[in-house]
Amino acid sequence: MLRGLQGWHLIIIAVVFVLLFGAKKLPDSAKSIAQSLKIFKKEMKDSDENEKKDDSPKTDS
């Protein structure tokens, strides 16, 4: 899907973002996105660890 994307396409996309959101809001938006991704990755890791614990064989004594 993105194989035809060239350098000038990315420049146009960047210009559109600056025009839509303004240069002052972009760093705040990028920071918010980065924090959201960090939280998402942490939750995914925790979820995987919980699944591994649940899948472990239980021994009845």
N, CA, C and O atoms as a GROMACS GRO file, in nm:
protein
  244
    1MET      N    1   0.082  -0.119   0.000
    1MET     CA    2   0.000   0.000   0.000
    1MET      C    3   0.087   0.126   0.000
    1MET      O    4   0.057   0.220  -0.073
    2LEU      N    5   0.191   0.128   0.080
    2LEU     CA    6   0.275   0.247   0.090
    2LEU      C    7   0.402   0.236   0.004
    2LEU      O    8   0.493   0.316   0.019
    3ARG      N    9   0.408   0.138  -0.082
    3ARG     CA   10   0.529   0.117  -0.160
    3ARG      C   11   0.553   0.230  -0.260
    3ARG      O   12   0.668   0.259  -0.292
    4GLY      N   13   0.449   0.293  -0.308
    4GLY     CA   14   0.463   0.401  -0.405
    4GLY      C   15   0.491   0.536  -0.340
    4GLY      O   16   0.501   0.637  -0.409
    5LEU      N   17   0.502   0.538  -0.208
    5LEU     CA   18   0.523   0.663  -0.134
    5LEU      C   19   0.668   0.708  -0.152
    5LEU      O   20   0.761   0.634  -0.121
    6GLN      N   21   0.684   0.829  -0.200
    6GLN     CA   22   0.817   0.883  -0.224
    6GLN      C   23   0.844   0.999  -0.128
    6GLN      O   24   0.756   1.040  -0.052
    7GLY      N   25   0.965   1.051  -0.133
    7GLY     CA   26   1.006   1.158  -0.044
    7GLY      C   27   0.918   1.282  -0.053
    7GLY      O   28   0.884   1.342   0.049
    8TRP      N   29   0.882   1.320  -0.173
    8TRP     CA   30   0.801   1.441  -0.186
    8TRP      C   31   0.660   1.420  -0.134
    8TRP      O   32   0.594   1.517  -0.094
    9HIS      N   33   0.612   1.296  -0.132
    9HIS     CA   34   0.482   1.268  -0.072
    9HIS      C   35   0.486   1.297   0.078
    9HIS      O   36   0.393   1.355   0.134
   10LEU      N   37   0.595   1.255   0.141
   10LEU     CA   38   0.610   1.278   0.285
   10LEU      C   39   0.617   1.428   0.317
   10LEU      O   40   0.565   1.472   0.419
   11ILE      N   41   0.681   1.503   0.230
   11ILE     CA   42   0.690   1.649   0.250
   11ILE      C   43   0.550   1.711   0.241
   11ILE      O   44   0.516   1.797   0.322
   12ILE      N   45   0.471   1.669   0.145
   12ILE     CA   46   0.335   1.721   0.131
   12ILE      C   47   0.252   1.686   0.254
   12ILE      O   48   0.177   1.769   0.304
   13ILE      N   49   0.265   1.564   0.303
   13ILE     CA   50   0.192   1.522   0.424
   13ILE      C   51   0.234   1.607   0.543
   13ILE      O   52   0.149   1.650   0.621
   14ALA      N   53   0.363   1.633   0.557
   14ALA     CA   54   0.412   1.716   0.668
   14ALA      C   55   0.356   1.858   0.659
   14ALA      O   56   0.317   1.916   0.760
   15VAL      N   57   0.353   1.914   0.539
   15VAL     CA   58   0.299   2.050   0.521
   15VAL      C   59   0.152   2.054   0.557
   15VAL      O   60   0.106   2.148   0.621
   16VAL      N   61   0.076   1.953   0.517
   16VAL     CA   62  -0.066   1.948   0.550
   16VAL      C   63  -0.085   1.943   0.701
   16VAL      O   64  -0.172   2.012   0.754
   17PHE      N   65  -0.006   1.862   0.771
   17PHE     CA   66  -0.015   1.855   0.918
   17PHE      C   67   0.015   1.991   0.981
   17PHE      O   68  -0.055   2.032   1.073
   18VAL      N   69   0.116   2.058   0.932
   18VAL     CA   70   0.151   2.190   0.988
   18VAL      C   71   0.038   2.288   0.964
   18VAL      O   72   0.004   2.367   1.052
   19LEU      N   73  -0.020   2.284   0.846
   19LEU     CA   74  -0.131   2.376   0.817
   19LEU      C   75  -0.255   2.344   0.900
   19LEU      O   76  -0.324   2.436   0.944
   20LEU      N   77  -0.284   2.217   0.921
   20LEU     CA   78  -0.402   2.179   0.997
   20LEU      C   79  -0.387   2.205   1.146
   20LEU      O   80  -0.478   2.259   1.210
   21PHE      N   81  -0.274   2.166   1.202
   21PHE     CA   82  -0.258   2.171   1.347
   21PHE      C   83  -0.176   2.289   1.397
   21PHE      O   84  -0.182   2.322   1.515
   22GLY      N   85  -0.100   2.353   1.312
   22GLY     CA   86  -0.016   2.463   1.354
   22GLY      C   87   0.116   2.414   1.408
   22GLY      O   88   0.123   2.306   1.468
   23ALA      N   89   0.220   2.490   1.388
   23ALA     CA   90   0.355   2.449   1.426
   23ALA      C   91   0.370   2.438   1.578
   23ALA      O   92   0.452   2.359   1.625
   24LYS      N   93   0.294   2.514   1.653
   24LYS     CA   94   0.307   2.512   1.799
   24LYS      C   95   0.244   2.388   1.862
   24LYS      O   96   0.290   2.342   1.967
   25LYS      N   97   0.141   2.333   1.799
   25LYS     CA   98   0.072   2.218   1.857
   25LYS      C   99   0.137   2.086   1.819
   25LYS      O  100   0.111   1.986   1.886
   26LEU      N  101   0.218   2.082   1.716
   26LEU     CA  102   0.278   1.957   1.671
   26LEU      C  103   0.367   1.890   1.775
   26LEU      O  104   0.355   1.769   1.795
   27PRO      N  105   0.456   1.963   1.844
   27PRO     CA  106   0.537   1.895   1.947
   27PRO      C  107   0.452   1.837   2.060
   27PRO      O  108   0.482   1.728   2.110
   28ASP      N  109   0.347   1.908   2.100
   28ASP     CA  110   0.259   1.856   2.205
   28ASP      C  111   0.185   1.732   2.157
   28ASP      O  112   0.168   1.636   2.232
   29SER      N  113   0.143   1.733   2.031
   29SER     CA  114   0.074   1.617   1.975
   29SER      C  115   0.168   1.498   1.966
   29SER      O  116   0.130   1.385   1.999
   30ALA      N  117   0.290   1.522   1.923
   30ALA     CA  118   0.388   1.414   1.912
   30ALA      C  119   0.419   1.356   2.050
   30ALA      O  120   0.434   1.235   2.063
   31LYS      N  121   0.428   1.441   2.150
   31LYS     CA  122   0.454   1.394   2.287
   31LYS      C  123   0.337   1.309   2.337
   31LYS      O  124   0.359   1.206   2.400
   32SER      N  125   0.215   1.351   2.309
   32SER     CA  126   0.098   1.275   2.352
   32SER      C  127   0.092   1.139   2.282
   32SER      O  128   0.060   1.038   2.345
   33ILE      N  129   0.123   1.137   2.154
   33ILE     CA  130   0.123   1.011   2.080
   33ILE      C  131   0.230   0.918   2.134
   33ILE      O  132   0.206   0.798   2.150
   34ALA      N  133   0.347   0.972   2.164
   34ALA     CA  134   0.456   0.890   2.217
   34ALA      C  135   0.418   0.831   2.353
   34ALA      O  136   0.446   0.714   2.379
   35GLN      N  137   0.356   0.910   2.438
   35GLN     CA  138   0.313   0.859   2.568
   35GLN      C  139   0.206   0.751   2.553
   35GLN      O  140   0.207   0.652   2.625
   36SER      N  141   0.114   0.772   2.460
   36SER     CA  142   0.010   0.672   2.437
   36SER      C  143   0.070   0.541   2.388
   36SER      O  144   0.029   0.434   2.432
   37LEU      N  145   0.166   0.548   2.297
   37LEU     CA  146   0.232   0.428   2.248
   37LEU      C  147   0.308   0.357   2.359
   37LEU      O  148   0.309   0.234   2.365
   38LYS      N  149   0.372   0.434   2.446
   38LYS     CA  150   0.446   0.376   2.557
   38LYS      C  151   0.352   0.300   2.650
   38LYS      O  152   0.383   0.189   2.694
   39ILE      N  153   0.238   0.360   2.680
   39ILE     CA  154   0.139   0.295   2.767
   39ILE      C  155   0.083   0.171   2.698
   39ILE      O  156   0.066   0.067   2.762
   40PHE      N  157   0.055   0.180   2.568
   40PHE     CA  158   0.002   0.067   2.493
   40PHE      C  159   0.100  -0.049   2.493
   40PHE      O  160   0.060  -0.164   2.515
   41LYS      N  161   0.228  -0.022   2.469
   41LYS     CA  162   0.328  -0.128   2.468
   41LYS      C  163   0.340  -0.193   2.606
   41LYS      O  164   0.354  -0.315   2.616
   42LYS      N  165   0.334  -0.113   2.711
   42LYS     CA  166   0.342  -0.167   2.847
   42LYS      C  167   0.223  -0.258   2.875
   42LYS      O  168   0.240  -0.366   2.932
   43GLU      N  169   0.104  -0.216   2.836
   43GLU     CA  170  -0.015  -0.297   2.858
   43GLU      C  171  -0.010  -0.427   2.777
   43GLU      O  172  -0.050  -0.532   2.827
   44MET      N  173   0.040  -0.421   2.656
   44MET     CA  174   0.053  -0.541   2.574
   44MET      C  175   0.152  -0.639   2.637
   44MET      O  176   0.128  -0.759   2.640
   45LYS      N  177   0.262  -0.586   2.689
   45LYS     CA  178   0.362  -0.671   2.755
   45LYS      C  179   0.302  -0.735   2.880
   45LYS      O  180   0.321  -0.854   2.903
   46ASP      N  181   0.229  -0.657   2.959
   46ASP     CA  182   0.165  -0.710   3.079
   46ASP      C  183   0.062  -0.817   3.042
   46ASP      O  184   0.050  -0.918   3.111
   47SER      N  185  -0.011  -0.794   2.936
   47SER     CA  186  -0.112  -0.889   2.890
   47SER      C  187  -0.047  -1.021   2.848
   47SER      O  188  -0.096  -1.128   2.880
   48ASP      N  189   0.065  -1.012   2.775
   48ASP     CA  190   0.136  -1.132   2.733
   48ASP      C  191   0.188  -1.210   2.853
   48ASP      O  192   0.181  -1.333   2.856
   49GLU      N  193   0.240  -1.139   2.952
   49GLU     CA  194   0.290  -1.206   3.072
   49GLU      C  195   0.177  -1.275   3.147
   49GLU      O  196   0.196  -1.384   3.199
   50ASN      N  197   0.061  -1.211   3.154
   50ASN     CA  198  -0.054  -1.272   3.222
   50ASN      C  199  -0.102  -1.396   3.148
   50ASN      O  200  -0.141  -1.495   3.210
   51GLU      N  201  -0.100  -1.392   3.014
   51GLU     CA  202  -0.141  -1.509   2.936
   51GLU      C  203  -0.044  -1.625   2.957
   51GLU      O  204  -0.086  -1.740   2.966
   52LYS      N  205   0.084  -1.595   2.966
   52LYS     CA  206   0.183  -1.701   2.988
   52LYS      C  207   0.162  -1.765   3.125
   52LYS      O  208   0.175  -1.886   3.140
   53LYS      N  209   0.130  -1.684   3.225
   53LYS     CA  210   0.105  -1.737   3.359
   53LYS      C  211  -0.020  -1.824   3.359
   53LYS      O  212  -0.024  -1.928   3.424
   54ASP      N  213  -0.123  -1.781   3.286
   54ASP     CA  214  -0.249  -1.857   3.280
   54ASP      C  215  -0.231  -1.986   3.202
   54ASP      O  216  -0.298  -2.085   3.232
   55ASP      N  217  -0.144  -1.989   3.103
   55ASP     CA  218  -0.123  -2.107   3.020
   55ASP      C  219  -0.031  -2.210   3.084
   55ASP      O  220  -0.024  -2.324   3.038
   56SER      N  221   0.038  -2.171   3.188
   56SER     CA  222   0.132  -2.264   3.250
   56SER      C  223   0.056  -2.380   3.312
   56SER      O  224  -0.052  -2.361   3.368
   57PRO      N  225   0.111  -2.502   3.304
   57PRO     CA  226   0.041  -2.619   3.359
   57PRO      C  227   0.029  -2.608   3.511
   57PRO      O  228   0.123  -2.571   3.581
   58LYS      N  229  -0.088  -2.640   3.558
   58LYS     CA  230  -0.114  -2.635   3.702
   58LYS      C  231  -0.103  -2.775   3.758
   58LYS      O  232  -0.155  -2.870   3.699
   59THR      N  233  -0.036  -2.787   3.869
   59THR     CA  234  -0.020  -2.919   3.932
   59THR      C  235  -0.110  -2.923   4.055
   59THR      O  236  -0.109  -2.832   4.139
   60ASP      N  237  -0.186  -3.029   4.064
   60ASP     CA  238  -0.274  -3.048   4.181
   60ASP      C  239  -0.202  -3.140   4.279
   60ASP      O  240  -0.158  -3.250   4.243
   61SER      N  241  -0.190  -3.096   4.401
   61SER     CA  242  -0.122  -3.178   4.502
   61SER      C  243  -0.222  -3.238   4.595
   61SER      O  244  -0.184  -3.311   4.687
   0.00000   0.00000   0.00000
